[in-house]
Amino acid sequence: MKILLIGSGGRETALAWKLSQSSRLDQLFIAPGNAGTAEYGNNIKIESNNLNALKEFALKEKIDLTVVGPEIPLSAGIVDIFKSNGLKIFGPVKKAAQLESSKIFSKNLLKKYKIPTAEYESFKDPERAKDYIKSVTLPLVVKADGLAAGKGVTVAMSEEEALSAVERIMVDKKFGKAGSKIVIEDYLEGEEATILAFCDGKNIKTMPAAQDHKAAYDGGKGPNTGGMGAYAPAPIVSEDVELKIKETIIEPTLRALNTEGIDFKGIIYFGLMISDDGARVLEYNVRFGDPEAQVILPLLETDLVDIMEAVIKGELAQIEIEWKDKKALCVVMASGGYPVEYETGKEITGIKEVERDKDSIVFQAGTRFEKAKLLTAGGRVLAVTALGNSFEEVISKAYAGVGKINFNDLYYRNDIGHKALE
């Protein structure tokens, strides 16, 4: 089987690593990939947002299955284009991808079908948004409506912060068209967790719950990032809690999509806030999270290609998905200054030393090869993932791995996984 994987981040390296283990794989192409994905297949120089070039490549190479990693090509309709050309592809169609590409669309769906979430208002006029902020109780959460690589959310503890967020998103257009409309919602207390699920339109099967660390600095401080580390399975999601989440959020979401005439095939990511009052939806995504993929995929026992084919065929109910009885944790190593300004082109050393431990994997993200040297090429450079029998073990292993890797001006959080020990 020939497989095309689209994307270039740490999530795609984790997907390439997992797909390369499939007994059904003959050739794996990654577009455009990074220095890490090149270890598992052939990188091709086509950007993930060049939908026509990707389609032409898939037709020319007779690709049997295309796997879409990032959200931008999904929101642009790559699945619709491939399907109309007779190409098998894993991911939701453009209409379904609105769950992630429009915060207003997803919030309206949640409200219409009475799925628990924060109270909210949406705005397309920055002055009206500012007037609203001045009239309500804080804290508030201000969100760009569209895709902003995980950085379009501001938790505003003061009126000044909230007004500044509106200015940055809507007036300064920090996120371009993604910020032409915004959602302002009530601040929810509790602990965040993520549940990802495979969905074939009629059936939904969950993966082990994970916890991401979005803030840049220790203790959950600093600006939001794409994610500085993650672990799974998250202890906050006990069996009882998961059962209630399935009853109140996951199954109602699938029913809502079906009622709206949306045939969702792919992955639904449920970003949740969990408290004593139950769980509420913070956001939906329509693909693997990054860095959640780097801890969930290493726990997966079942052949990922088999699962993806079952989803596409609408036969998810017929496949048994098995998971390792282990813990997984990853620490993201970033360029100093991320998520604001940072430099690239720093030489990276030590990865091979880390991977001598069979329970440690380094998933590269912002990396490239130049003159036989591995160099940094992005904000989030790589993630060190460790597997083990306890969170104490995986924390120790992951940070031991981090200590073996070096590049100038590197940065990472020192508290990944600490909540799992509480």
LINJOWO-V919251 format. One record per run of one state. SS is the DSSP state (@ for helix, = for strand, . for the rest). FROM is the first residue (numbers start at 1). LEN is the number of residues. If there is no record, write none. Layout:
SS:FROM:LEN ; SS:FROM:LEN
//
This chain:
.:1:1 ; =:2:6 ; .:8:2 ; @:10:10 ; .:20:7 ; =:27:6 ; .:33:4 ; @:37:3 ; .:40:2 ; =:42:3 ; .:45:6 ; @:51:11 ; .:62:3 ; =:65:4 ; .:69:2 ; @:71:5 ; .:76:2 ; @:78:7 ; .:85:4 ; =:89:2 ; .:91:3 ; @:94:8 ; .:102:1 ; @:103:10 ; .:113:4 ; =:117:1 ; .:118:2 ; =:120:4 ; .:124:2 ; @:126:10 ; .:136:4 ; =:140:5 ; .:145:8 ; =:153:4 ; .:157:2 ; @:159:13 ; .:172:4 ; @:176:4 ; .:180:2 ; =:182:5 ; .:187:4 ; =:191:10 ; .:201:3 ; =:204:3 ; .:207:3 ; =:210:3 ; .:213:2 ; =:215:3 ; @:218:3 ; =:221:4 ; .:225:4 ; =:229:4 ; .:233:6 ; @:239:21 ; .:260:5 ; =:265:11 ; .:276:2 ; =:278:8 ; .:286:7 ; @:293:7 ; =:300:1 ; .:301:3 ; @:304:10 ; .:314:2 ; @:316:3 ; .:319:4 ; =:323:1 ; .:324:3 ; =:327:9 ; .:336:11 ; =:347:1 ; .:348:1 ; =:349:1 ; .:350:1 ; @:351:4 ; .:355:5 ; =:360:5 ; .:365:2 ; =:367:4 ; .:371:2 ; =:373:4 ; .:377:3 ; =:380:9 ; .:389:2 ; @:391:12 ; .:403:3 ; =:406:1 ; .:407:3 ; =:410:2 ; .:412:6 ; @:418:4 ; .:422:1
//
